[in-house]
């Protein structure tokens, strides 16, 4: 018995049609793997030409053409860092600087330019934030500690309901000491500062941060001066101590002191000046018996 197979057997495609179908399938399969951005032009020929040119106007022209072609990609990368306290115009300038560095350092024989330029430009923008955007300048070592602590906190709290990690937990997770973790946590709050004019409360009785700061107390200077002069006063002769007490503590005039002691007012004036100079010199750490001019003091 003969069996009709023409209706069940698939028709054999023509050679040209089979080739086109295979090419379309290969293209559809390969397209997702490449995933090239719209702002990633094909400039390998320009890079090959740039590599063979010496410094001069022609090389500068080719370099400028490459910068113009890849500038949209640099702007796209800069846009990832918007709303972080820096204007988008400044971020684009920094990204453009990273693009120029990438073009100057790129070797066409080592792969696609995009794979080299993206981390170079991103690193330049991150370096800008690290070095220029801190309101309170901290050493780079502390900034690196801050980044390690920030990443560790995110990793330890990524599960819902995870408690805030302790300093000991962060130290164990990062391999840092607890002192280094503490320094990194303090740096987390140092990226931006609060103005002294910022209001801390609302309402009619609002006050600013500056209102909470203490002022210098002049009484401390008085205490320091008194304690510094105490030893020098103790070493003065008894009569000179009595003269100083009557003059500065009982507020007696030099004439009244002179009448009480039976000496001239001029002599009282000299004794007061000499005694004060001696106490002052000792309080300032100078050798007793000598004044600031180096002349001996008579006693």
Order of alpha helices (4+ residues) and beta strands (2+ residues): alpha-alpha-alpha-alpha-alpha-alpha-alpha-alpha-alpha-alpha-alpha-alpha
